[in-house]
Amino acid sequence: MDIFSVLSLIGGLSLFLFGMTVMGVALEKQAGGKLKRILEKLTSSPIKGLFLGLGVTAVIQSSSATTVMVVGFVNSGLMTLRQAIGIIMGANIGTTVTAWILSLTALESGSFIIQLMKPSAFAPVLAAIGIGFYMFSKSDKKKNIGTIFLGFTVLMTGMEIMTAAVKPLAAVPEFTHMLLMFSNPIFGVLAGALLTAAIQSSSASVGILQALSQTGAITFGSAIPIIMGQNIGTCVTALLAGVGAGKNAKRASMVHLYFNIIGTIIFLLGFYGLKAIIGFSFINDPLNAANIAVIHTLFNLTTTAVMLPFTKGLEKLACLTVKDDAEDEEFQMLDDRLFATPSVAVYHCKTITDKMALLAKKTLFDAIECISDYKPQLGISIVENEDKIDVYEDKLGTYLVKLSSKDLSAEDSNETSKLLHCIGDFERIGDHALNIKETADEINQKNIIFSDDAIADIKVISSALREILDMSIEVFINNDVELATKVEPLEQVIDLLKSSLKTKHIERLQKGGCTTEMGFVFSDLITNYERVADHCSNVAVCVIEIAKNSFSTHEYINELKESHNKYFEGQYEAFKAKYSIK
């Protein structure tokens, strides 16, 4: 085999892959919309799913395209995982149609009818029709048909060129020796899987094997493991489609992989088991393109027949591999499809934000506890919860921004605005909880011991902080405007407490009652406390202002101070008396 034969092989392979891609895309474009609508209306019957998967794949000539389509449907919730399993099985059978079409290139006979069936005879006719439709028709449908014909012609031309280019390999001893390696089932399966994974098409890799079979050097013993591996390699496309998708979509791609791996193991065990018992005289005989199509079809039919009764088992195996995640399940509620019914989308957002608010409260309370009773395990929980709160803000914020651009009712618009404002405050509360936890770490590591007076002061401001956070979370969850009016008076008291505690601390420093290092830690702690109270105030004011169809935090607070509101002043004095320091 000289350099020109190698170049012909590369050119033939390129035309083959290009023709298959063009034909597949055109077929999917021509029939894809109808097929998707059919797939969406599936019943839960695995048998019906199997035949539908078979039919769809036979039409669009790509099991990968069918499987990727199914992964998308499962991810969007239009199809259950159990429905998908039947279609995936059918897709594996449907993809064997391509191998049968390609096997026509190997037909040898002097009969006019047989010669007419060869692609080399009818492909030029299809090419002429195709180019006519493609160039001169204004109809998109006819242009697609023309593209399909042209793709098929290029595909077959590439196949013919490959076949002619590899024929000289029959006389190359090194090539024959290399093929003997693939008689080893493990090497053969790996070779088939890697080739198919690289070009992401089992039909194409089977076509390449069929072209190589024309050399007469490929035997049944070497071809069978390669064909098994080709079925495994085609799973790569579906696995890639599952990346970044929901857990059920990932499970659908894993079902495809498990189906082919288990099928390969069963088929190879059965084949080599029978070979050991009764022997197969044909094992070292060369095979042709039609034999490869038979093996490919037999494998997929056998595997489907064996695995179809165990669809529930495949589903369980996929679920064990991709385990349920409560967090993922929660965020699946944030589905873009709900934009068609915005009120439902807003309701789901509020439900998830309520959980975020409660988690922020728990995280802060745990951080306060670490100051008085340091527990390393509690510190780990605080870090994990703060990470979750960040995820809440990211997911909710992104979804709410998109939701706010939709056609919302006045009520839904107000609720969306409230949620967008408040998730930022809850996220910052989580940040301050982490800061307080780090302060607790420093106190523990440096063995800092506050004076009795400082400990008493911390207890007072901690109690006030617990109450204001409790109130603000209840205000948010229940949309309690009346309770919200009590938050700002307590926030003003916490501001006063911070100022008073700093003054007392300076006096202790001057008297030598504490060190400068203690002073920095104490100041960081009460500063974080006061900033949490500010965020609580933001939440309460947001609820009050949204209820009035406006949003102006500063105006509300300034109005309270300037108007000498008797209710506000009464609440302020009550909280001031409750959280007084000596």
Summary of the structure (lengths in Angstrom):
residues: 582
radius of gyration: 35.2
end to end distance: 98.8
largest distance: 114.7
contacts: 2039
relative contact order: 0.07
helix: 84%
strand: 0%
